[in-house]
Amino acid sequence: TFATSGTGTPTYDNPSNNFCTGNPLDNYYAGSSFANGNCTITTGSSQEPMNTGTFGLSAGKWYCESKLTQVPTSSNSFIGITAEVATSSTDFPGNGEFSWSILGQTGNLYNDGSSSAYGGAIGLNDVVGWYLDLDNNKWYYAIDGVIQASGVGASITAAASTPTGFYFPAWGD
């Protein structure tokens, strides 16, 4: 039968607290170093390729936070989402058709390699939260709890219509 029994208490084989971290297996072009349980990603000087997270998201509503602890001096910091796989050392989040990001230094929104004015710049030690609504195909970002662009959100392609079928958190220097 399919009758339920027991308390529903999670076991070690069924954890209820899972957290997305940086994915060191998706690091071919970026050549980043990972520390602190893959929660700290350090990229080399003047490198823009993206690192992705370990969760692929295809439906529902999701939230993620990042903190910029060092402002790049010779390149750019990108925080975003992607449904693509990097194919070169210049594939930063927001460079592809199915990739969106915020350029930290300006707050501009990037998609398909083009930028447009969107929100505020991200400063040193700012907490950047992003909200991914895959039920309505929107992506939002906030700086220290303040949603940018008047909460309008960027329209994104439905996950099922992307090359991977999933969106991943993405970061690039």
HELIX and SHEET records of a PDB file:
HELIX    1   1 ALA A  149  GLY A  151  5                                   3    
HELIX    2   2 ALA A  159  SER A  161  5                                   3    
SHEET    1   A 2 SER A  33  ALA A  35  0                                        
SHEET    2   A 2 THR A  40  THR A  42 -1                                        
SHEET    1   B 6 MET A  50  THR A  52  0                                        
SHEET    2   B 6 PHE A 168  GLY A 172 -1                                        
SHEET    3   B 6 PHE A  78  THR A  82 -1                                        
SHEET    4   B 6 SER A  99  LEU A 103 -1                                        
SHEET    5   B 6 LEU A 109  ASN A 111 -1                                        
SHEET    6   B 6 SER A 114  SER A 116 -1                                        
SHEET    1   C 4 LYS A  61  LYS A  67  0                                        
SHEET    2   C 4 VAL A 127  ASP A 133 -1                                        
SHEET    3   C 4 LYS A 138  ILE A 143 -1                                        
SHEET    4   C 4 VAL A 146  ILE A 147 -1                                        
SHEET    1   D 4 LYS A  61  LYS A  67  0                                        
SHEET    2   D 4 VAL A 127  ASP A 133 -1                                        
SHEET    3   D 4 LYS A 138  ILE A 143 -1                                        
SHEET    4   D 4 ALA A 154  SER A 155 -1                                        
END                                                                             
